[in-house]
Amino acid sequence: MAFAAPKESYNGSVYAVTIGTGDKAVTVGGENALQFHSFEGDMPNRPLIAYEIQDVPPEDWPENVKKVFDGVSDCPVKWAKFCQDELKARAIALRLVGTHPDREDRSAEDAAKTVKDVLAAIDVPLIILGSNHAEKDTAVLVAAAEAAKDRNCLIGKAQETNYKTIVAAAMANDHQLIALSELDINLAKQLNILITQMGFDKERIVTDPMSSALGYGLEYSYSVTERIRLAALTQNDQIMQQPILSDIGMYVWKVKETHASESDQPQWGPAEDRGILWEAESATAMLTAGAEMLIMRHPKAVAAVEALIDELA
């Protein structure tokens, strides 16, 4: 008798969320089995990797990733076009860090102009991220949402302390929404419930349960992401069936292993290779845990993860 591999059965599925417009729009999610388990179900949409850019030069990025964008990172428009045209980005994530009160404290109007300028220069989908200052992001993301009206962007991150205003702006301007919670499946579910109680469609939310870098709590991030995805698929929990975003780059390139010099840590090997591998490994872990979207920085790390997706999918 022929061997039949055992298969899990699932009674739920992940919502399909589309960002962008026209022929460059991208859909994520839609699967009814665990990530890459095509032998158990359907995975109709490829995971999406978005290149991160900023509204100000990335002075706090390590040199080994900053140098890749020399000549373009002084201007978000040039930076976005470089990622789209030269790196063949399928999506771009614009982080408005310059609006943070501890950085340049740029105004919401400045942020809106940056968003308009970037959108005028690209046709791939745009993810619009605040500075993660909850109070300032309330004004910034409202202005950004209005500036990006009719471009079907993914905006965020809406948190429990500021979600009401951001949700209203996303609804008014026809955008999808990122809901950020802090490494707790119950907090993630609670925030999704609060957002949908405002009338925002649960099928237009992308969940960000927070990520971590390899060696810095990655196992906990993996566990929370996996639990969210299992709740969606095995329990058919409709408030947990949103695609998951992992904002990998911002965490990875802060840790010492990605920026310690070879003179300080010769046993760790070449610094540039080390950083690329650290980002690729962290991203791969979150993909296999269930994330459908990644935000990354180094093109070689992106290429490595894209190659893995090709192989697994």
C-alpha positions in Angstrom: 0.0 0.0 0.0 1.3 3.4 -0.9 2.5 5.7 1.9 0.2 8.7 2.6 1.8 11.5 4.5 -0.4 12.7 7.4 -2.0 16.1 6.9 -3.5 18.6 9.2 -6.9 19.9 8.5 -7.9 23.6 9.1 -11.3 25.2 9.3 -10.3 28.8 9.0 -8.4 31.0 6.5 -6.5 34.3 6.4 -8.2 37.4 4.9 -6.7 38.6 1.6 -5.7 42.2 1.8 -4.8 44.3 -1.2 -2.6 47.4 -1.2 -1.8 49.7 -4.0 -3.7 50.4 -7.2 -3.6 49.3 -10.9 -1.4 46.6 -12.2 1.1 47.1 -9.4 -1.3 46.4 -6.6 -0.3 43.5 -4.3 -2.5 41.1 -2.4 -1.2 39.2 0.7 -2.9 36.5 2.8 -5.7 34.3 1.6 -4.1 31.0 2.6 -6.1 28.3 4.4 -3.1 26.4 5.8 0.1 27.2 7.6 2.7 29.2 5.7 4.3 27.2 2.9 2.2 24.1 3.7 0.9 23.9 0.2 0.5 20.1 0.7 -2.2 20.8 3.2 -4.0 23.8 1.6 -3.9 26.8 -0.7 -1.4 29.6 -0.5 -2.6 31.9 -3.3 -0.5 34.9 -2.6 3.3 35.3 -2.3 4.5 36.9 1.0 5.5 40.5 0.4 8.8 42.2 1.3 8.7 46.0 1.4 11.9 48.1 1.3 12.2 50.6 4.2 12.9 54.2 3.4 12.8 57.3 5.7 11.8 60.9 5.4 15.3 61.9 6.8 18.7 60.5 6.1 19.3 57.3 8.1 22.1 58.6 10.4 21.4 55.9 13.0 21.7 53.0 10.6 25.0 51.0 10.6 27.4 51.9 7.9 27.1 48.5 6.2 23.5 49.0 5.3 23.6 52.8 5.1 26.2 52.7 2.3 24.0 50.7 0.0 21.8 53.8 -0.3 24.5 56.5 -0.6 23.5 59.2 -3.0 19.8 58.6 -2.6 19.0 58.4 1.1 19.2 62.2 1.5 15.9 62.5 -0.3 12.9 60.1 0.2 11.8 60.6 -3.4 15.2 59.5 -4.8 15.3 56.7 -2.3 11.9 55.4 -3.2 12.6 55.5 -7.0 15.9 53.7 -6.4 14.2 50.9 -4.5 11.5 50.6 -7.2 13.6 51.0 -10.3 16.9 49.5 -9.3 16.0 47.0 -6.6 12.7 46.0 -8.2 10.8 46.5 -4.9 7.2 45.2 -4.9 6.3 47.7 -2.2 8.0 50.5 -0.2 7.6 51.4 3.4 8.0 55.1 4.2 8.9 55.6 7.9 8.2 59.2 8.9 10.9 59.3 11.7 11.6 62.9 11.1 8.3 63.8 12.8 9.4 62.3 16.1 9.7 65.1 18.8 13.2 63.7 19.6 14.3 63.9 16.0 13.5 66.8 13.7 10.0 67.2 15.1 8.6 67.8 11.6 5.0 68.8 11.3 2.1 66.8 10.0 2.1 69.1 7.0 5.7 68.3 6.2 4.8 64.6 6.4 1.9 65.0 4.1 4.2 66.7 1.5 6.7 63.9 1.7 4.0 61.3 1.2 2.6 63.2 -1.8 6.1 63.6 -3.4 6.9 59.9 -2.9 3.6 58.7 -4.3 4.1 61.0 -7.3 7.4 59.3 -8.1 6.4 55.6 -7.7 3.6 53.2 -8.8 4.3 50.3 -6.4 2.2 50.1 -3.2 3.2 52.4 -0.3 3.2 51.5 3.4 3.1 54.7 5.5 4.5 54.4 9.0 4.6 57.0 11.7 7.6 57.6 14.1 6.1 55.3 16.8 5.4 58.4 19.0 1.8 57.6 19.8 0.7 61.2 20.4 2.5 62.7 17.4 1.5 59.9 15.0 -2.1 60.8 15.6 -1.8 64.1 13.7 0.9 62.9 11.3 -0.9 59.8 10.1 -4.2 61.7 9.6 -2.4 64.2 7.4 -0.6 61.4 5.6 -3.8 59.4 5.0 -5.4 62.5 3.5 -2.4 63.2 1.3 -2.5 59.6 0.0 -6.2 59.5 -0.7 -7.2 57.1 -3.5 -3.8 55.3 -3.5 -5.0 52.4 -1.2 -2.0 52.6 1.1 -1.3 50.6 4.2 -1.0 53.1 7.1 -0.1 52.8 10.7 0.7 51.9 13.2 -2.6 52.2 15.2 -2.1 51.4 18.9 -4.5 51.2 21.8 -3.5 54.7 22.9 -4.2 56.4 19.5 -6.2 54.1 17.3 -9.5 56.0 17.1 -8.2 59.0 15.1 -6.0 56.8 12.8 -8.8 54.4 12.1 -11.1 57.3 11.2 -8.5 58.7 8.8 -8.0 55.3 7.2 -11.8 54.9 6.7 -12.3 58.4 5.4 -9.4 58.0 2.8 -9.9 54.3 1.8 -6.7 52.9 3.2 -5.8 49.6 4.8 -4.6 49.7 8.5 -1.8 48.3 10.6 -2.8 47.4 14.2 0.2 47.3 16.5 0.1 45.4 19.8 3.0 44.5 22.1 3.9 40.8 21.9 0.6 39.5 23.4 -2.1 37.6 21.4 -4.8 38.8 23.8 -3.8 42.5 23.2 -3.7 41.9 19.5 -7.2 40.5 19.5 -8.5 43.2 21.8 -7.2 45.9 19.5 -8.7 44.3 16.4 -12.1 44.2 18.3 -11.8 47.9 19.2 -11.0 48.8 15.6 -13.9 46.9 14.2 -16.3 48.3 16.7 -15.6 51.7 15.0 -17.0 50.3 11.8 -13.6 49.5 10.2 -13.8 46.2 8.2 -11.8 43.4 9.8 -10.8 42.3 6.3 -8.8 45.5 5.9 -6.6 45.2 9.0 -3.0 43.9 9.0 -1.8 42.8 12.5 1.7 43.7 13.7 2.3 41.8 17.0 5.8 43.2 17.1 9.0 41.5 16.0 12.4 41.0 17.4 15.9 40.2 16.1 17.7 36.9 16.3 19.1 36.5 19.8 17.0 39.3 21.2 13.7 37.6 22.0 13.0 36.2 18.5 11.6 33.0 20.1 8.9 35.0 21.9 8.0 36.9 18.8 7.8 33.7 16.9 5.6 32.1 19.5 3.1 35.0 19.5 3.0 35.2 15.7 2.5 31.4 15.5 -0.3 31.5 18.1 -2.2 34.2 16.2 -1.9 32.2 13.0 -3.1 29.0 14.6 -6.0 30.8 16.2 -7.0 31.9 12.7 -6.7 28.5 11.0 -7.5 25.9 13.6 -10.1 27.8 15.7 -11.6 29.8 12.8 -11.2 32.9 15.0 -12.4 35.6 12.6 -10.9 38.5 14.6 -7.5 36.8 14.3 -7.5 36.1 10.6 -5.7 39.2 9.4 -2.4 39.0 7.5 0.6 39.6 9.8 3.3 42.2 9.4 6.8 41.8 10.7 8.8 45.0 10.8 12.2 43.3 10.8 14.8 45.8 9.7 14.3 48.3 12.4 15.0 45.7 15.1 17.8 43.8 13.4 20.1 46.7 12.6 20.0 48.0 16.1 21.7 44.9 17.7 25.4 44.7 18.3 25.9 41.7 16.1 24.9 43.7 13.0 27.2 46.7 13.7 30.1 45.6 15.9 33.3 46.0 14.0 35.6 43.2 12.9 38.4 44.7 15.0 36.2 44.5 18.1 34.8 41.1 17.4 37.1 39.3 15.0 35.7 35.9 15.9 32.3 36.9 14.5 33.5 37.1 10.9 33.0 39.9 8.3 30.7 42.6 9.6 28.7 43.2 6.4 28.0 39.5 5.9 27.1 39.1 9.5 24.5 41.9 9.3 22.9 40.5 6.1 22.6 37.1 7.5 21.2 38.4 10.8 18.4 40.2 8.9 17.7 37.3 6.6 17.6 34.8 9.4 15.3 37.0 11.5 13.0 37.5 8.6 12.9 33.8 7.7 11.9 32.9 11.2 8.9 35.3 11.2 7.9 34.1 7.7 7.7 30.5 8.9 5.8 31.5 12.0 3.1 32.9 9.8 3.9 36.5 8.7 2.7 37.4 5.2 4.5 40.8 5.1 8.0 41.9 6.0 9.7 45.3 6.1 13.4 45.0 5.5 16.5 47.1 4.7 19.5 45.4 3.1 19.0 44.3 -0.6 21.2 41.2 -0.1 19.1 40.1 2.9 15.9 40.7 0.8 17.4 38.6 -2.1 18.2 35.8 0.3 14.6 35.7 1.7 13.1 36.0 -1.8 15.1 33.0 -2.9 13.9 31.0 0.1 10.3 32.0 -0.7 10.8 30.8 -4.3 12.1 27.4 -3.0 9.4 26.9 -0.4 6.5 28.2 -2.4 
